[in-house]
Structures are given as C-alpha cells and as structure tokens.
Amino acid sequence: MAKDPVIEFSGFSFTYFAQKHPTIKDLDLTIGRGEKVLVVGPSGSGKSTLGNCINGLIPFSYEGEMRGSLTVAGTIVKDAGVFELSKTVGTVMQDSDAQFVALSVAEDIAFALENDRVAQDEMKERVKTVSALVGVEKLLGQSPQELSGGQKQRTSMAGILVDDVDILLFDEPLANLDPKTGKTAIELIDEIHRGRRLDAGVHGEESPPRTTIIIEHRIEDVLHRDVDRIILVDGGVVIADLPPHEMIASGLLLEHGLREPLYVTALRHAGVAITAEMKPAYIHSIDLTQGREALREWYTSVTLSEPPPPGDDVLSIQNLDFEYYPDRPVLTDVNLTVRAGDMLSVVGTNGAGKSTLAKVICRFEEHGTDSVFFRGEDAVDMTITERASFVGFVMQNPNQMITQVQIFDEVASGLKHRKVPEAEIERRVVKVLEICGLERFRQWPISALSYGQKKRVTIASILVLDPKVIILDEPTAGQDYRHYTDIMEFLKKINELGVTVILITHDMHLMLEYTPRSVLLSDGKIIADTSSSEVLTSPDLVERASLKETSLFHLAGKTGIDDPKSLVDRFIEFEREAVR
Amino acid sequence: MTLFNYSYEDTVIHRLSGLTKLLGFLMLTGVVMYTYDIRIFLFILVFSFTLLRIAHIPLRKLKLVFLYVGIFLVINFFLAYLFSPDYGTEVYGSSTLIFQIAGNYDVTWEQLFYQVSKLLKYASVIPLGIIFLFTTDPSEFASSLNTIFVPYKVTYAVALTLRHFPDIQKEYTTISKAQQARGLDISKKTSFWHRFRNAVATMVPLIFSSLERIDVITNAMHLRGFSKHRTRTWYSFRPMKAPDGVALAICLAVVAGAACIAIFVNHGRFYNPFV
C-alpha cells in the first residue's frame, strides 16, 4: 500500500440520485502523496464518477447517496464542499473549449484568484509567473477561443496551477487533442507532476512531486511517459491495481473492452507471451530478446492480399480555394479524387481546413468558384439540399442533428421534406433501420438511446437519402475501444454495401485499421494523399500533420525489421483476416 | 453579422470604464425618455452619431441593425396613427388640419409633429445602445456593475452570455445548414408559417447542445471556486479615471440642460410649437 496516503476510499459507494444501482460499489483505493496514477476503464465503468468524488463535484453538483468514507488530503469529502477541495485538487476537464469562462487568456488563468478575492496587483503578478511556467506568457491578451488545441490545454493547466494545488486530476485530457498535441500534453503533465512548481523560478528550490491522477482510456498515449500505477475500473469496482508492466502483461485491459498498446497487440498476434519481466508498458522499455524471433517469423508468414481494383470517380475537387475573410485562405489549391467504394481519412491539426473542406463539398459554406464534381459533373448549380442527396454529412455531435422525438420520424424527416410518397418513406426507413441495427427501436424516443445509438440514428437519417458518399466528422471521438469498434465495424459494413465513406479524424488507430488511404491537410493544403501505413511510418509526414508515429514503427526498429510500413501492412492484414 | 461583437480598439470610448458607459447610457436615454422635445432628440441623435465615429464603429457594420430598427419604426409610426389619430391634438391643445381622410382619421399638423418627434425619440436611443454593446468589454462591465452593488453572480451571468453569444450563433448556422441539407427549406420560397416551424425545428438541437454546454461551464466554474465568497475581485477591473469624470460631466450637463429647457422653456415635458 502507498505510504503517506493523500486520497483514501474505504468501503465507498455512490449512487446517483434517481438511479437504482450504485455507480461505485464498495471501493477501497489508496493513492499516496506524489504518486502518478492512471485510472482506466470502459465508458460507464464509473471512472469519471470516481474523479468527480475526488474533486467534490459529487455531491455538490450531482446529488446522490454516499456510503463508506473518502478522505482527500485529510479532509473528509462528505463534510467538505467543492470549494474547500478546489484549494487542494485542481481539475482539468475533458472539453477545454467549454471550460473557458473568460474573454482573455490572462483573465481565465486568474479566475480562481478572482473568486478567492486576491487583490488585482497580486493577481497580475501570479498570472505572469504561472503563464511563463506553462509557456503561454505571450498569449495573455488573446481570446481562449483563438488558441490552438495545445495552447488551450496549457491555458487550462495554468488556470489550476495558479492556485498551487497539491493534487492534479485530469479527466480524459486527450479526448479532443490530435496525437502530437496529446503527446506534448502528456509531457507537460509529467513535468508538472515532477515538481516544476510555481515558485521554482523565483526561489529555485526543488519541490516534491505533485500527486497526479489521469483518467483516460487512451492507454498507449498516456504511457508515453512513466506512471506509477494503473488502476482498472469496471462496473464501479477496482478490477486491478497494478504497476504498469504487470497490468499490461495481465491482459486484463483487453478483457474489459480497452485497447492495449498496439505493439503489445502485434506481439500477441505473433504468439509472444507477454510477461511483466519484459517491461512491456512502454515502447522505450520493452525487452524483446525473447519476442524478436517470433515476431520476425510471424512477419514473414503473413502474406499481403491484392488491393481491390479502384472504382469510378465518384467525387472530385479541382483547384479549390476557399477563404472566410479576404487574404486569409483556409483552403488553397485543393485537388482530390475519391473513387466509388473508397474508405478514406482526412487528417490534420485543428484549423488545417478538414471540416471546411467537408462543408464546402456539401455546400454548408457558400463558395463562388466552386469546383466540386459529382461523378464528373460540375455541382456548381446544386443547392445544399440537392447536394445532400449525393453526399451526406454527419456532424460530430449527434445532438446537433436530431430534431424529432421518435427514431422513425427522425430518419424519415429528410424524405418527408423531399415530398416522397408515404409508402415509399415507410419502406426506405424500415430498410435503413435494419441496416443500422435499429429496427427494434423504431418507435422508441431518441432520448432513451445511448450515444453510440444516437450516432447510428444520425447516420441512418443521412443514409435514407441514398447518398453515394458520406462524410463523417470525428465519428469516434471520446468513444472507448468497444464503442469505437462498434461504430467503425458498422461504417465498414455500409462501405461494403457500396457507399463511399470519408472520415475526418485525428484517430491514428482508425486510420490504420479502417481506412487504407489517408489525405493529409496542413494549413489548407493537401500535403500527402497516400496509404495510411505509409503516413504513420513516415517521420516527416507525421510531424507535418501533427500526428505521431505508430508504435509499430518503433517495434520494427527494435526487432530489426527494415521496412516498418510493411510491418504495419501485415499487421492490418492479419487483423482483418484473423481477428474479425 | 453578429450582434454583440465587442472587439478592442484603442479609442477614448473603449478606454472608458464600463460603469461610465452604462451611467452615460442611462442618463442620456433618461433624458430622451422623459422629455418630448424634438430639439433635444435631434441634439442627442447628432451627439450619438458623433460618438459612433469617435468609437470607430463603421456604419456599414450596422446596416442590418438599422434596417430592423427602421422597419420597426415605420410599423410603429402607422400603428400609432391607427390607434390614436387625435393624440397630437390632445397633447398640444390645438388642431390644425392638413387634409381629411375619413371619420376621425384626419391628418393634423399636431399629430404629424407628435409622431415625427416620437420617431426621433426612438431613433436617437439606438446608437447609444450600439455604442455600449460594441465598446464594452463584457467582463470589465461585469466588474463595474458589481461595484454598484449588483450581485456578481448576476453580472457574471451577463458577461458569460455575451462571451458565448458568437459561439452559439456559429453553432446555430451549422445546425441550420445540416437541417437544410436534409431538405428543410428556410428560404423565402415557402410560406411564413412553414419557415417559422422549420426555424423552431432548428432550435431544438441548439437548445439541447446549449444545455450540455451550460452544464460543463457550471462545473468548471465551481471547480475553480466560483460563488465561494459573497464578493470577488476582478482581473480586468478598471478604476474610474479622469476621462470617466469628463464623460460623466458631459452627460450630466446634457441632463441639466434638458431639465432647464423642460422647466423654464417648455414648462413641462412637451415642446409645443403650436402656441
């Protein structure tokens, strides 16, 4: 057990108001001062609830019944409020966009100080120090909305560090970040954990590490830097509380619907038994003396199948330029040809122009010299509604699309607006619901569905118009491995039925596993249009598109496989053949 | 066009404290509300357009606002006549016929004068409101409202609304486009009733996503100690300075001038040229 415990759950249960069953059940867990722990678990496992108990949002904002005891830094949580705890626990939430409250970076960082009635002069001083600490000192006057993803992360970190808290709690810090920004965020969290304290610059003194809790299901990304322990939560109980190497070796992650690091999956495919002695938690630590031969053997045993012949052009874009404001181009000279039956990813940082490209194609953005062609025909005269019959756009948040109460009506709405006869509507909706696995829910209210099911409803409401192409914006954002697989397998099925699928994404797993082709956007220009395995094993492209190399790339290096792309291709081939 | 688009520019008006601007706005509109003197209205109108210039607010940015206000004023003008065509006579105590229409609907100089004054009355307040919205930093304004004993929770709610307004507008556009793609027609081709219903359909997702947003922000604010104490300090608070004094003095002078005119010249609220 941890010495000098700072967070102690003992026989702790929590049941949300209006729920029958406890979300956290009889939990015993201790986190020691200065530890860095990773809490993992599938969606609905109770891991976020756990976080909200530590920072006091429970029971302050979410009512419910608590049993057992929870102590945070000597304070009994039941009696303390969110305010008392906010002096000790700093929380960075998932959606950094939504948590900005102020109009400028400086003001946002100062928010906690304002609430604590700190005098203006002292406030300005502290904001200056802490902003230098996280590297946003040059952005103080800007609006938080104008920042890049990484800068937003830094600003929200400054906002909690300004209080000099002892415990840092990160609730899915990677959810909205591209891989490269995510990597930097993990490095920043690590440095702050290691005790780069607020006053370090002033007094130059070393200080002990801060207790850091990261709640995340993107395990491999967090394991870019060391953690002390991994705690696996599922069904409201702690399934395992192990040092990282033991946790990875145990295979429990996969059993509980979580994704293991990709190199571990590859080694398992090759028949290598993963043991804690191999130090498998980090790609930089894993010892492959035993696995090397097996992996190489497996590598040569997998044969690549021929790619299917390319289909006819279904959508093409020629020399497209687009700008919202004069002289600030968002897209420059974009050329792209999509063939029938393609499934491809459009990747790039936030602001690279991915969503704008999709919006121009669908005419969500009006564009003077439009150069979009559907099956070789110029789409310049087609209205937004007419285009939607050819290319459908599914937005990231299903709640932004749903307007009806019942599933049937929601899916039928596009046809109703198009004045399709009743009988035909009935027939087409039923068929689409069947394809989407929603036929059982026909007459259900949409509000009773899970997030993934809602997503399917929005996809169904687009598919019912029988488009040749669908574009999806971040279809799997924030989803755990199981839901991710559900959604993606579903899209693959649709693709096999002949619909061309374009995915806007940051998710490298998605690129690798589902889309053979990737289009990379950077500053509004297409910088590469090639195979996904090529992209993710090319350090140059990875850097420019703000991605990160797949760990298979490093695995190839460690095992002496000269051609990392070929390893990746074989990995994908194997997964396609054997696993599914 | 976005309605509440504060953006910083370095002008005298932007540099004034939000409280000064609010007080100035209240004083000048107070004058306009109380008096009924076309000369004062004209003065305020010229004065406020001068301020628009000083604040570097280009008139073309306001085209749409002026259009809506214009439509409102014209409708108001005719409705006012329809409901009380003799009100001017009642107010000014005389009746000078210009031409007859039918029944009590005669057109008199008194009525015309009364209604033109009323039109200018409304028109002169609008630019003042615009200046206030365009030049006031919402959080700075929240802080200065707080200094005159408005609870900070209320003032912060106002500031937050202002801050999120552009986001919500943007979101509305996207949602509306998605609905249009599915065939929802909000163009002028369909009937008003149809368009109205379709616009409501677009509001549903907007309301739900806004509620989600509110939930997240509330939690984020509580986690950082919002509403912990009965008072709070403000990072962007700007104390009153000399220019604030000057601005308030000018406004006070206008109030005093208008009061003098009302008491000594007009002997009441109304300026009566018909005696």
Interface residues (C-beta under 8 A of the other chain):
Chain A: N55 G56 L57 F60 S61 V82 F83 S86 K87 T91 M93 D95 A98 Q99 V101 A102 L103 S104 A106 E107 A110 F111 A112 L113 E114 N115 D116 R117 V118 A119 Q120 M123 K124 V127 Q145 G159 I160 D163 K359 C362 R363 F364 I384 T385 R387 A388 G392 F393 M395 N397 N399 Q400 M401 I402 T403 S413 G414 K416 H417 R418 S461 I462 L465
Chain B: D137 P138 S139 A159 L160 R163 D167 E171 T174 I175 K177 A178 Q179 Q180 A181 R182 G183 L184 D185 A201 T202 V204 P205 F208 S209 E212 R213 V216 I217 T218 N219 A220 M221 H222 L223 R224 G225 F226 S227 K228 H229 T231 R232 T233 W234 Y235 S236 F237
